[in-house]
Structure formats: C-alpha cells, structure tokens
Amino acid sequence: MIIRNTFLMKRLAAFAFAAFVLCAAMPQICLAQAEKKEPVTFTQKDRDAAIKRFAETQANYANALKGLSMAQMNFKPNEKSWSVGQAAEHIMLSESLILNFIKQAMKTPVNENPGVFRVNDLAVTLAITNRQQKFNAPPAIQPKSESKSIEDLIAGFNKARAVNVEILKTTKVDLRNHFSPNPLMGMIDAYQTFLFLNGHTERHLAQIAEIKANKDFPKN
C-alpha cells in the first residue's frame, strides 16, 4: 500500500523546509532528517530499545515528584504556566490517549510498499521534545485539578505505562509497517508512535525540571 495523500505531502514539505532552516545551526537535526530507504521491519532491537526508554522515563517521572510538598506541586512560575502537578497529570492522561492512537495504527492495513517514505526515528523524538515549539493540549488531556496526590499521579501513570510496555513486550504486529498520521510528522509507523509517546513524557519532564529550577520555587 503506497501511503501518499495531499495531507502527507504538505506535512513533508513543511518538515523539509524546517529541516533546511535548522541544519546549519543544529547538524544533529539535519542527520535525523534522512529518509530511511532500506526495508524496515520491527526487530528485537527496536523492542528492547523502546522498553528501555520507557523504563527510564517511568523512573524519572516518579523521581521528579517524590518528596515534593503540595506548595511545590501547585507552584506556577506565571499565570499561563502549568504547575508541576498539572504537568504530571497531563503526562499521566496522555499515556492512555496516545495508546489509543497506537492501537488504531496497529489496525491499519499492512504497508506492502518497500519504497514508502519513512521519517527517521530520531526526527520524531527531536520534534516532540523541542520545547521551543509550543502546543495547546487537547481538552481530553488538559489537567483537571491541582489536588491529585503524588501517590495517585505515580500510581495512575504506572498503570497506564504498564499497558504500553506489555504491548511492546508481547505484540506480534510488525509495528514498522502499520502507519497513521501524526500531528507533527505526517505519517509515521506504529513503532514511531511509541517513540513519540516516550518523547512526549520527556518533554514534560523537562517542563517539570524548569518549574523546579525557577528562582521562586518554594523551598519546601
């Protein structure tokens, strides 16, 4: 199945232009842009790499929250900023929402075109972790309150993350040959949607670190 439509071509054109602008300043992004031309299938190496990344960000999530007071959890650097608690809740809610995208991708027809355009994996991670690019979270994953406890946040995130890790560990689906649209990258494969999910967690963990580093962040 050749994945080719107007939406995809527009996204790829925009992505290519952005790459041209950024390459001179950030060679790593330029390298990440390269289209994958070799045949690609979901490998054990892919599986192991994703599971390792998910374990790392899961541990980092808990470590970022443990020991914080409610004053620290609810502190906002400014009126438009989220608090640590809100960012953590957004991460937790996103874990299940993006899983739905992954499940949808896994149900799409298998790609049978060896020449299908493939975005480089690193480009997916760089795009979502770039905090210079701002996005508005959909209502479904907007933080609902500031009252969730650290224990509830960690438990909720761990529960949702366990579902994703179990899929990575056990799936027989060739995640490299099922594609779905991504709001940043155009068409990406199901495995890359897992990378996008993990990158999203990294993005907001960086946001939490920025909040905690604010000069006005409560001492206790």
C-alpha positions in Angstrom: 0.0 0.0 0.0 1.5 3.3 -1.1 0.9 6.0 1.6 0.5 9.1 -0.4 -2.0 11.9 0.0 -2.2 15.7 0.0 -2.1 16.0 3.8 1.1 13.9 3.9 2.8 15.8 1.1 2.0 19.1 2.8 3.4 17.9 6.1 6.5 16.5 4.5 7.1 19.8 2.6 6.8 21.8 5.7 9.1 19.4 7.6 11.7 19.6 4.8 11.7 23.4 4.9 12.1 23.4 8.7 15.0 21.0 8.3 16.7 23.3 5.8 16.5 26.2 8.2 17.7 24.2 11.2 20.5 22.2 9.6 23.1 24.9 9.7 22.6 25.5 13.4 21.9 22.0 14.5 23.6 19.3 12.5 22.0 16.6 14.6 18.6 17.5 13.4 19.9 17.5 9.8 21.2 14.0 10.3 17.9 12.9 11.8 16.0 14.1 8.8 17.3 11.4 6.5 14.7 9.3 4.9 15.0 5.6 5.6 15.5 3.9 2.3 16.3 0.4 3.5 13.4 -2.2 4.1 12.3 -1.9 7.7 10.6 -4.4 9.9 10.0 -4.4 13.7 13.1 -6.0 15.3 14.0 -7.3 18.7 16.5 -4.4 18.8 13.6 -2.0 18.3 11.6 -3.7 21.0 14.4 -3.7 23.6 15.3 -0.1 22.9 11.8 1.1 23.4 11.3 -0.9 26.6 14.5 0.5 28.0 13.4 4.1 27.2 10.0 3.6 28.7 11.6 2.2 31.9 13.9 5.2 32.1 11.2 7.8 31.8 8.9 5.9 34.1 11.6 6.1 36.8 12.3 9.7 36.0 8.6 10.6 36.4 8.4 9.2 39.9 11.8 10.7 40.9 10.6 14.1 39.7 7.6 14.1 42.0 8.7 12.2 45.1 9.3 14.4 48.2 7.6 17.5 46.9 5.2 19.4 49.1 1.7 20.4 47.9 3.0 24.0 47.8 5.8 22.9 45.4 3.4 20.7 43.4 1.0 23.7 42.9 3.5 26.4 42.3 3.2 28.2 38.9 6.0 30.4 37.6 3.3 32.6 36.0 -0.4 32.8 35.3 -0.1 31.0 32.0 2.2 28.2 33.2 1.2 24.8 34.5 2.3 23.7 37.9 4.4 20.6 38.5 1.2 18.8 39.5 -0.6 19.9 36.3 2.3 18.8 34.1 2.4 15.5 35.8 -1.3 14.9 35.4 -1.0 15.8 31.7 1.7 13.2 31.3 -0.5 10.6 33.1 -3.6 11.4 30.9 -1.5 11.4 27.7 -0.2 7.9 28.3 -3.6 6.4 27.7 -4.7 8.8 25.0 -1.7 8.2 22.8 -2.0 4.5 23.4 -5.4 4.8 21.6 -3.5 6.2 18.6 -1.1 3.3 18.7 -3.9 0.8 18.8 -5.5 2.5 15.8 -2.2 2.5 13.9 -1.8 -1.3 14.6 -5.2 -1.9 12.9 -4.4 -0.1 9.7 -3.6 -2.2 6.6 -0.1 -3.5 6.4 2.2 -1.5 4.2 3.5 -3.5 1.3 5.5 -0.9 -0.5 9.2 -1.2 0.3 9.8 2.3 -1.0 7.4 4.0 1.3 8.7 7.3 2.8 9.9 6.7 6.3 10.8 9.5 8.7 14.0 8.9 10.7 13.2 7.8 14.3 15.4 10.5 15.8 13.5 13.2 14.0 10.3 12.0 15.8 12.0 12.3 19.2 13.6 15.7 18.4 10.3 17.1 17.2 8.3 16.3 20.3 11.0 17.1 22.8 11.7 20.5 21.3 10.2 22.8 23.9 10.8 25.9 21.8 7.8 24.7 19.8 4.6 25.2 21.9 1.3 23.3 21.6 -2.1 23.5 23.1 -3.1 20.2 24.7 -6.5 18.8 23.6 -9.2 19.1 26.3 -9.1 15.4 27.0 -5.6 15.6 28.4 -5.8 19.0 30.0 -5.0 18.7 33.7 -8.3 18.7 35.6 -7.2 19.9 39.0 -4.3 20.7 41.4 -5.5 18.3 44.1 -4.2 15.0 42.9 -1.7 13.5 45.4 1.8 12.4 44.3 0.9 8.8 45.1 -2.2 9.0 42.9 -0.3 10.5 40.0 2.5 8.0 40.1 0.1 5.1 40.5 -2.0 6.3 37.6 1.0 6.8 35.4 2.5 3.4 36.3 -0.8 1.7 35.5 -1.1 3.3 32.1 2.6 2.8 31.3 2.3 -0.9 32.2 -0.2 -1.4 29.4 2.1 0.2 26.8 5.1 -1.8 28.0 3.2 -5.0 27.8 2.3 -4.3 24.2 5.9 -3.6 23.4 7.0 -6.8 25.1 4.4 -9.2 23.6 3.0 -7.8 20.3 3.4 -9.9 17.2 2.4 -7.0 15.0 5.0 -5.6 12.7 4.9 -2.1 14.2 7.2 -0.8 11.4 4.6 -1.5 8.7 1.4 0.0 10.1 1.2 3.8 9.6 -1.0 6.5 10.9 -1.0 10.4 10.8 0.9 12.3 13.4 0.2 16.0 14.1 3.9 16.9 13.9 5.4 14.5 11.5 2.8 13.4 9.0 2.6 9.7 8.5 4.7 7.6 10.9 4.8 4.0 11.8 3.3 2.5 14.9 6.7 1.9 16.5 7.5 5.6 16.0 4.2 6.5 17.7 5.6 4.7 20.8 8.7 6.8 20.4 6.5 9.9 20.1 4.7 8.9 23.4 8.0 8.5 25.2 9.3 11.8 23.8 6.1 13.4 25.0 6.9 12.2 28.5 10.5 13.5 28.2 9.1 16.9 27.0 7.0 17.4 30.1 9.6 16.0 32.5 11.8 18.8 31.1 9.0 21.2 31.8 8.8 20.0 35.4 12.5 20.4 35.8 12.2 24.0 34.5 9.5 24.8 37.0 11.5 23.3 39.9 14.5 25.4 38.8 12.5 28.6 39.0 14.0 31.1 41.4 10.7 31.5 43.2 10.0 27.7 43.5 9.1 27.1 47.2 11.9 25.7 49.3 9.5 23.3 51.0 
